[in-house]
């Protein structure tokens, strides 16, 4: 397990079909049986899948599906640390903060087209911050 949120758990796994590490987000529908939540998760996965084809910083969504008990999103796994954890350790250097802001603006500009509302999360890898659309962490360019 690499993360746990309010609605689900994210696991790191190896997908033979993709021959790579993946992140698997699993939402237990027995405990989270809100139809609006499920619809929002489906929309979010579809939007991320679409945008990741255009914006290289967005982690790829390979597929998403629903079973009787779970909603799952199979996506690219990117190693990183949550920006919130980094900020808990102190302030970011100005240059680092500006770099993150510029990259976020690029993502929003290039990915424009279709989303009404999205939560943007952050990951940091190799000392550089990169924005990520949940549930997937972003790749570095």
C-alpha positions in Angstrom: 0.0 0.0 0.0 1.4 3.4 -1.0 -1.5 5.6 0.2 -4.9 5.8 1.9 -7.4 8.5 1.4 -10.9 9.2 2.5 -12.5 7.0 -0.2 -10.0 4.3 -1.0 -6.5 2.8 -0.9 -3.7 3.0 -3.5 -1.5 0.0 -4.0 1.8 -0.4 -6.0 1.8 -3.5 -8.2 3.3 -4.9 -11.4 1.0 -5.4 -14.3 2.1 -8.1 -16.7 0.0 -6.5 -19.5 1.9 -3.2 -19.2 5.3 -4.7 -18.1 5.7 -1.9 -15.6 4.8 -0.8 -12.1 1.3 0.5 -11.7 -0.7 2.2 -9.1 -4.0 0.6 -8.4 -6.6 2.7 -6.7 -9.4 0.7 -5.0 -12.6 2.1 -3.6 -14.7 -0.3 -1.6 -18.2 0.4 -2.7 -19.7 -1.4 0.4 -18.3 1.3 2.7 -18.5 4.2 0.2 -21.9 3.5 -1.4 -22.6 7.1 -2.3 -23.7 7.2 -6.0 -22.4 10.8 -6.4 -18.9 9.7 -5.1 -18.8 6.8 -7.6 -19.9 9.1 -10.5 -17.2 11.7 -9.5 -14.5 9.0 -9.4 -15.6 7.7 -12.8 -15.5 11.2 -14.3 -12.2 12.0 -12.6 -10.6 8.8 -14.0 -12.0 9.5 -17.5 -10.8 13.1 -17.5 -7.3 12.1 -16.3 -7.2 9.4 -18.9 -8.1 12.0 -21.6 -5.8 14.7 -20.4 -2.8 12.4 -19.9 -2.8 11.8 -23.6 -2.1 15.5 -24.2 -0.1 16.6 -21.1 3.0 14.6 -20.4 3.1 15.6 -16.7 -0.2 13.9 -15.9 0.1 10.2 -14.9 -1.5 7.9 -17.5 -4.7 6.1 -16.6 -4.6 2.7 -18.3 -8.1 1.6 -17.4 -10.8 1.9 -14.8 -13.6 -0.5 -14.0 -16.3 -1.3 -11.5 -17.1 -4.7 -9.9 -19.9 -5.6 -7.5 -17.8 -4.4 -4.6 -15.1 -2.1 -5.9 -14.3 0.7 -8.3 -10.7 0.4 -9.5 -8.3 2.7 -11.4 -5.2 1.3 -13.0 -2.6 4.0 -13.6 1.0 4.7 -14.1 3.0 4.6 -10.9 5.3 7.5 -10.2 7.5 7.6 -7.1 7.2 10.7 -5.1 6.4 12.5 -1.9 3.3 14.5 -1.2 4.0 18.2 -1.4 2.1 18.7 1.9 4.6 16.5 3.7 7.4 18.5 2.2 5.8 21.8 3.3 5.4 20.4 6.8 9.2 20.4 6.9 9.4 24.1 6.1 9.1 26.5 3.2 10.0 25.8 -0.4 12.8 27.8 -2.0 11.4 30.5 -4.2 12.8 29.0 -7.4 11.2 25.6 -6.5 7.8 27.1 -5.7 7.9 29.1 -9.0 8.8 26.0 -11.0 5.8 24.1 -9.5 3.5 27.0 -10.3 4.7 27.3 -13.9 4.2 23.5 -14.4 0.8 23.6 -12.9 -0.2 26.5 -15.3 1.1 24.5 -18.2 -1.0 21.5 -17.2 -4.1 23.6 -16.8 -3.5 25.4 -20.2 -2.7 22.2 -22.2 -5.4 20.2 -20.5 -8.1 22.8 -21.0 -11.2 21.3 -22.4 -13.8 19.5 -20.5 -13.3 19.5 -16.8 -15.6 21.6 -14.6 -13.9 20.9 -11.3 -10.8 18.9 -10.4 -8.7 18.5 -7.3 -5.1 19.0 -8.0 -2.7 17.1 -5.8 1.1 17.3 -5.7 4.0 14.9 -5.6 7.7 15.6 -5.3 10.4 13.4 -6.7 14.1 13.9 -7.0 13.7 17.3 -5.2 11.4 18.7 -7.9 7.7 19.4 -7.4 5.2 18.2 -10.0 1.5 18.5 -9.9 -0.7 15.5 -10.3 -4.3 14.9 -10.8 -5.6 12.5 -8.3 -5.4 9.5 -8.2 -2.3 9.3 -10.2 1.0 11.0 -9.5 2.6 12.8 -12.4 5.6 12.0 -14.4 8.5 14.4 -14.7 8.9 15.8 -18.2 
